[in-house]
Amino acid sequence: MSASETLRHALPLGTVEGRYDARFAPVVEAFLRNFTEHEEVGASVALTLGGETLVDLWGGVADQDSGKLWAHDTVSVVFSCTKGATALCAHILSSRGQLDIEAPVSELWPEFARSSGLNSPATARRRPRPA
């Protein structure tokens, strides 16, 4: 990380620590606001661009019951965070003519049809949701 700033910011529970490129100070400010304004208790964020880490922050409490603090290498579970990125990628590929979102899902993903038992003409544009 070139031209980086070091952060150590005390919280009521724990500390936010890390490094960041000064150009990304608004990311740091937003991260800190999550603790002060949105009741965040523990989190981390990293931003890498072109192979260079520009933001690497962590802090707060990882386990409220034990009081264990969030560390640089704390592992967390993340649900559904890739849906937006996947949709964006699909639309970019579609705009380039590299993905036909009107094609049956079974054509794009044969395992889907086999495992779901669906023989419907579901498309990537509109996949039926399980009941």
C-alpha positions as CSV (number, residue, x, y, z in Angstrom):
1,M,0.0,0.0,0.0
2,S,1.6,3.2,-1.1
3,A,1.1,6.6,0.5
4,S,-1.0,5.1,3.3
5,E,-2.4,6.6,6.5
6,T,-2.6,4.6,9.7
7,L,-5.8,4.6,11.7
8,R,-6.4,3.8,15.3
9,H,-9.8,5.1,16.5
10,A,-11.2,4.2,19.9
11,L,-14.8,3.0,20.2
12,P,-16.9,2.4,23.2
13,L,-16.1,-1.3,22.6
14,G,-12.8,-1.9,21.0
15,T,-10.9,0.1,18.4
16,V,-11.0,0.6,14.7
17,E,-7.5,0.0,13.2
18,G,-6.0,-0.3,9.8
19,R,-4.4,1.6,6.9
20,Y,-5.8,3.5,4.0
21,D,-4.8,5.6,1.0
22,A,-5.7,9.2,1.8
23,R,-7.8,9.4,-1.4
24,F,-10.2,7.0,0.2
25,A,-10.7,9.0,3.4
26,P,-14.5,9.1,2.7
27,V,-14.6,5.3,2.9
28,V,-12.9,5.5,6.4
29,E,-15.4,8.2,7.5
30,A,-18.4,6.0,6.4
31,F,-16.9,3.0,8.1
32,L,-16.6,4.9,11.4
33,R,-20.1,6.3,11.0
34,N,-21.4,2.7,11.0
35,F,-20.2,2.4,14.6
36,T,-21.3,5.9,15.8
37,E,-24.6,6.3,13.9
38,H,-25.8,2.8,12.9
39,E,-25.1,0.7,16.0
40,E,-22.4,-1.5,14.3
41,V,-20.5,-3.5,16.9
42,G,-17.8,-5.1,14.7
43,A,-16.8,-5.1,11.1
44,S,-14.0,-5.0,8.6
45,V,-13.6,-3.6,5.1
46,A,-10.9,-3.9,2.5
47,L,-10.7,-2.3,-0.9
48,T,-8.2,-3.5,-3.5
49,L,-7.7,-2.0,-7.0
50,G,-5.3,-3.2,-9.6
51,G,-3.7,-5.5,-7.0
52,E,-3.0,-2.6,-4.6
53,T,-4.8,-2.6,-1.2
54,L,-6.1,0.9,-0.8
55,V,-8.3,0.4,2.3
56,D,-7.8,-2.2,5.0
57,L,-9.8,-1.5,8.2
58,W,-11.2,-3.6,11.1
59,G,-12.6,-3.0,14.5
60,G,-15.1,-3.3,17.2
61,V,-16.2,-6.5,18.8
62,A,-16.3,-9.9,17.0
63,D,-18.2,-11.7,19.7
64,Q,-20.5,-9.8,22.0
65,D,-20.9,-12.7,24.4
66,S,-17.2,-13.2,25.0
67,G,-16.1,-9.6,24.3
68,K,-13.6,-10.9,21.8
69,L,-12.3,-8.0,19.7
70,W,-12.4,-7.8,15.9
71,A,-8.9,-8.5,14.6
72,H,-7.2,-8.1,11.3
73,D,-7.8,-11.8,10.5
74,T,-11.3,-12.2,12.0
75,V,-13.5,-14.4,9.8
76,S,-17.1,-13.5,9.3
77,V,-20.1,-15.0,7.5
78,V,-21.5,-13.0,4.7
79,F,-24.9,-13.8,3.1
80,S,-26.2,-12.7,-0.3
81,C,-23.5,-10.1,-0.9
82,T,-22.6,-11.4,-4.3
83,K,-26.1,-11.2,-5.8
84,G,-25.6,-7.5,-6.9
85,A,-22.2,-8.2,-8.4
86,T,-23.5,-11.3,-10.2
87,A,-26.4,-9.3,-11.7
88,L,-24.0,-6.5,-12.7
89,C,-21.7,-9.0,-14.4
90,A,-24.6,-10.7,-16.2
91,H,-25.9,-7.4,-17.5
92,I,-22.4,-6.4,-18.7
93,L,-22.0,-9.7,-20.5
94,S,-25.5,-9.4,-22.0
95,S,-24.7,-5.9,-23.3
96,R,-21.6,-7.3,-25.0
97,G,-23.5,-10.1,-26.6
98,Q,-21.7,-12.7,-24.5
99,L,-24.7,-13.9,-22.5
100,D,-28.2,-14.5,-23.7
101,I,-30.4,-13.7,-20.7
102,E,-33.4,-15.0,-22.7
103,A,-31.8,-18.5,-23.0
104,P,-33.2,-21.2,-20.8
105,V,-31.3,-21.5,-17.5
106,S,-30.9,-25.2,-18.2
107,E,-28.9,-24.3,-21.3
108,L,-26.6,-22.0,-19.3
109,W,-26.5,-24.1,-16.2
110,P,-27.4,-27.8,-16.9
111,E,-26.9,-28.7,-13.2
112,F,-29.7,-26.3,-12.2
113,A,-32.2,-28.2,-14.3
114,R,-31.0,-31.6,-13.1
115,S,-30.9,-30.7,-9.4
116,S,-34.1,-28.6,-9.3
117,G,-36.2,-31.0,-11.4
118,L,-37.5,-28.1,-13.3
119,N,-38.3,-28.6,-17.0
120,S,-39.7,-25.2,-17.4
121,P,-38.4,-22.6,-19.8
122,A,-37.0,-20.5,-17.0
123,T,-34.5,-17.9,-18.3
124,A,-31.6,-16.0,-16.7
125,R,-33.7,-12.9,-16.9
126,R,-36.5,-14.3,-14.8
127,R,-35.8,-17.5,-12.8
128,P,-38.8,-18.9,-10.9
129,R,-38.4,-18.6,-7.1
130,P,-38.9,-21.6,-4.9
131,A,-42.3,-21.6,-3.0
